[in-house]
Amino acid sequence: MTTEHLDAGTVRIVVTDSGLGGLSVLAELERQLNEIHIFQNAELIFFNAVYSKDLGYNEMKSSEEKASIFNKALYVMEENYNPDIILIACNTLSVVYPMTQFSEQSETEVKGIVEAGVELFLERLRGEKNSSIILFGTPTTIDSGLHKSLLVENGIDEHRIINQSCPMLESEIQDDPKSEKVYDLIQRFVSEADKRGVNKNEKIYAGFCCTHYGYSSDIFMRVMRSEFGGNVKILNPNNRMVESLMKENIETYKDSTISVEVVSQVEIYEHEKQALSKILKSNAPLTVAAIENYKHKPGLFKK
């Protein structure tokens, strides 16, 4: 996206996710826009694309069902907000997006986070030849094999890549990113990855393929070091997604105005708001305020 087609430096960006992990991308977008005034006016909208608390995308039975529901959410984003760009700050939905009718018919620019993640992972794996990567993600993301196939297509030996599915981890992190349950799940998934043949004599990267996981990065690091030793590093694509967007725009303004809105069909519980606000408050006060005062809109989009 460039500023050439925007009216007087005004932009409206919708960030969407199948939950609240993408709020970290929204927060980083706010932070960077405050530092580099590439727009005079930036309207940031977070659209929670979860259909119901009882039916997450990773619990749906088929790819067709996931695509159908996300497709309806995308059209509501377009119709209600007329965005200049939609950022899919969710690996699960980025995998689902090409299956939607919206991807074929809409002229709205859409960017998924998978590309940002693969770019980051490639950069590090190419820079450190004696290294391997564990790709941690939801069942939908890992079962698609998309990250691994893109890495292999770009010259990374498949034996350096371990896919590790983490069922329900994103849900537990959203409930409480520092809980014992989250710690136990991370310990379990790291141990499962180890059994797949991690080479402990070389550098090991933990590639986050879910935007929620950054909220629990300290637990991941603790468990990884316990399992593999000190030569480990976490790769979180959330910030890279924002950096890629910022690099596309070179014009700057003396001042800028930023507004932030959070919209959700499902209720965001008080303990979820408090946990996320505690993590994001230092860098993104507008995002935190928008979380606290989010717009709860039951029936926002249909199944």
Disulfide bonds with the S-S distance in Angstrom:
none
